[in-house]
Amino acid sequence: ETMLVQRFDAQGDFELGFGGPGEGRGSFGDPRHLTVGPDGAVFVLDAGNRQVQKFSSDGSYVTRWAFRTSAESAEFRELDGLAVDGSGNVYIADAASGKIRCISPESRVIRTYAYEPRQGENRDGLIDLGVDGEGFLYAGRRGGHLIRKFAPDGTLFATIETYAPLVQMVVDHTPAG
């Protein structure tokens, strides 16, 4: 409702807030998902403005990522998933192209994963993304019954069927051992 990100301490006391409604840097149209990077940076997937914004741990705007619908267009693609791995790489799911892009901390696209829905598979809702300690990317659409596991080179490694619809998925990124 307020389009604010708010942080509280372990005792529940308010520490800081940032954001607010709008289309500019540091404001949101429809924030749908947030995650925290290994350095404490906050990443917000804003479905309304079709972008992912990065903020420092103190709530200061750092940068954003958005993908144009075409080279000639100023319109951005719809985004439907977000994760950050232990190395600070950002994973953004592009609903229009069916791709998940891995973006380095230096803001270069370093890998692309093809997220191809099966016939009859739900195409609505957020895609939960997560990277384990071995570098495998997991992607599962909320409300769906499939989780895709991608190898570190971007190829589909396995498809895992779930008994019940996926409500939310969190991946442990602690290295095995």
C-alpha positions in Angstrom: 0.0 0.0 0.0 2.7 2.5 0.9 5.2 1.0 -1.6 7.9 1.3 1.1 10.7 -1.2 2.1 11.0 -1.1 5.9 13.7 -2.7 8.0 13.3 -3.7 11.6 15.9 -4.9 14.1 15.7 -8.3 15.9 13.5 -6.8 18.6 11.0 -5.5 16.1 12.0 -1.8 16.4 11.9 0.2 13.2 15.4 1.1 11.7 14.7 2.6 8.3 12.4 2.8 5.4 12.9 3.8 1.7 11.0 3.8 -1.6 7.5 5.1 -2.0 5.1 5.3 -4.9 6.3 6.6 -8.3 8.2 5.9 -11.4 11.6 7.4 -10.6 14.8 6.1 -9.1 14.2 4.7 -5.7 10.4 4.6 -6.0 8.0 1.7 -6.9 5.0 1.0 -9.0 4.2 -2.5 -7.7 7.0 -4.1 -5.7 6.5 -7.9 -5.7 9.7 -9.4 -4.4 12.8 -8.4 -2.5 16.0 -10.2 -1.6 19.2 -9.2 0.2 22.7 -9.7 -1.4 25.8 -11.0 0.4 26.9 -7.4 1.1 23.6 -6.4 2.6 22.4 -4.6 -0.5 18.6 -4.8 -1.0 17.2 -5.8 -4.4 13.5 -5.1 -5.3 11.6 -6.5 -8.2 9.1 -3.8 -9.2 6.5 -5.3 -11.5 4.7 -2.0 -11.9 7.8 -0.2 -13.3 9.1 -3.5 -14.9 12.6 -3.2 -13.3 14.8 -4.5 -10.5 16.3 -1.8 -8.3 19.4 -2.2 -6.1 19.8 -0.2 -2.9 22.7 -0.1 -0.4 22.1 -1.5 3.0 21.2 2.0 4.3 18.5 2.3 1.6 20.3 4.5 -0.9 19.5 3.9 -4.5 22.4 2.3 -6.4 21.2 1.1 -9.8 18.5 -0.7 -11.7 18.1 -3.4 -14.4 15.4 -3.4 -17.0 15.1 -5.0 -20.5 13.5 -3.2 -23.4 10.9 -4.9 -25.5 12.9 -4.0 -28.6 15.8 -1.8 -29.6 13.4 0.9 -30.9 11.0 0.8 -27.9 11.2 2.7 -24.6 8.9 0.1 -23.1 10.3 -2.5 -20.7 9.6 -6.2 -20.6 7.6 -7.8 -17.7 9.8 -9.3 -15.1 8.7 -12.2 -12.9 11.6 -13.5 -10.8 14.6 -12.4 -8.8 17.5 -13.9 -6.8 21.0 -13.0 -5.8 23.7 -15.6 -5.2 26.5 -15.7 -2.7 28.9 -14.0 -5.2 26.6 -11.1 -5.8 25.3 -12.2 -9.2 21.7 -11.1 -9.9 19.3 -13.5 -11.5 16.3 -11.9 -13.2 13.4 -13.8 -14.9 12.1 -12.1 -18.1 8.5 -13.2 -18.5 8.2 -12.0 -22.1 11.2 -13.9 -23.4 11.1 -17.0 -21.1 14.7 -16.4 -20.1 16.5 -15.9 -16.8 19.5 -13.7 -17.1 22.5 -13.9 -14.7 24.1 -10.4 -14.3 27.5 -10.0 -12.7 28.2 -7.5 -9.9 29.7 -5.3 -12.7 26.3 -5.4 -14.4 27.3 -7.6 -17.4 25.0 -10.4 -18.5 27.2 -13.5 -18.0 24.7 -16.3 -18.6 21.2 -16.9 -19.9 18.9 -19.8 -18.9 15.9 -20.8 -21.1 12.8 -21.2 -18.9 10.4 -22.9 -21.3 6.9 -23.7 -19.9 5.5 -27.1 -20.8 2.2 -27.3 -22.5 -0.6 -26.5 -20.1 1.8 -25.1 -17.5 0.7 -22.0 -15.7 2.4 -18.8 -17.0 1.2 -16.4 -14.4 2.7 -15.6 -11.0 6.2 -15.1 -9.7 9.0 -17.5 -10.4 11.0 -18.2 -7.3 14.7 -18.4 -8.0 17.6 -19.6 -5.9 21.2 -20.7 -6.3 22.7 -23.5 -4.2 26.3 -23.6 -2.9 27.4 -25.6 -6.0 26.1 -23.0 -8.4 22.9 -24.8 -9.5 20.0 -22.4 -10.2 16.5 -23.5 -9.2 13.4 -22.0 -10.7 9.8 -22.7 -9.8 6.6 -20.8 -10.6 4.3 -20.1 -7.7 1.2 -22.2 -8.1 2.9 -24.6 -10.4 4.1 -28.2 -9.8 7.6 -28.1 -11.4 11.0 -26.9 -10.2 13.7 -26.6 -12.8 17.3 -27.2 -11.8 19.9 -25.6 -14.1 23.6 -26.5 -14.1 26.2 -23.8 -13.6 26.8 -23.7 -17.4 23.1 -22.7 -18.0 21.8 -26.1 -19.2 18.7 -27.7 -17.8 20.0 -30.4 -15.4 16.7 -31.8 -14.0 13.0 -31.1 -13.6 11.5 -31.8 -10.2 7.8 -32.4 -9.9 6.1 -31.3 -6.6 3.1 -33.0 -5.1 1.3 -29.8 -4.2 1.4 -26.4 -5.8 4.5 -24.3 -5.1 3.7 -21.6 -2.6 7.2 -20.2 -2.1 10.7 -21.7 -2.6 13.9 -20.8 -0.7 17.2 -22.4 -1.7 20.0 -22.9 0.8 23.2 -21.5 -0.8 25.6 -22.9 1.8 28.3 -24.9 0.0 28.1 -28.7 0.6 30.7 -30.3 2.8 
